[in-house]
Amino acid sequence: MLGTGYWGLGAGRLTMPAIRSYKDLDVWKDAMALAEICYKRTSGFPSKEIYGLTSQIRRAVVSIPSNIAEGHSRRTLQAYLNHLSIALGSQAELETQIELSRRLKYLTDSEAKETLDLAERVGRRVHALIRSLEQAKGSLAPAPKT
């Protein structure tokens, strides 16, 4: 079961005792920090953007840790990988929205850079998690019959 620290990927089991919950994942922690930063930064956006860019940024950034958590709690590796892929899409969407916010002068260059740097770090960590899970899946595949 994915959410309990065991990855049921076939005959063998890959035990991951240090990761009992999605809350133990550094990528989830970073994504939550990113969400906090984005909420604080968008609170200073013009009120005319409350249903526009503010809402879009907040939806995208909340989607990242939410999909990491939901995927981790799913019972299959494929479902987990799918949710991580959605998190990556939201991360790319967020980067685009942060860049637009900088261009519109809603964020300073330094605010945008700090936010983008953390978003990129989250993206790298999600990619690394995906690679790790795919490698684990490959190592647990049954040997070909000869």
C-alpha positions, 0 to 999 in steps of 0.5 A: 500500500502506498500510503503506509510505507510499502509499495505493492509493486508485484511479488517483492516489496520495496520497504520505505520505513522513513516515509510513512506519510506524504508529510514526510516527503521533502518535496511536499514540504517545499511545495507547502512553503511555496504555497505559503509564499504565493498566498502572501505575495498575492495578498498585495495584488490589485483587487481587480485581480482577485478573480484573475491572476490571484485566483489562478496563482493560488489554484496552481500552487495549491494543486502542487502539494495536493497532488503529491499528497493525493498521489502518495495516498493512492494504492497503485504506483501508476496513480501516484505517477499520474498525480505527480505528473499533474503536480508538474503541470501545475508547477509549470503553470505557476511559473508562467503566472509568476513571470506574468506577475513580474511583467505586470509589476505586481511582483518585484524582480527579487520577489519573482526570482525567489518564488521562481527559484523555489518553484524550480526546486519543487519541480526538480524534486518532483522529477527526481521522485518520479525517476526514483519510483520508475526505477523502483518499479523496473527493479521489481519487475519479474525477470524475463522467462528464458 
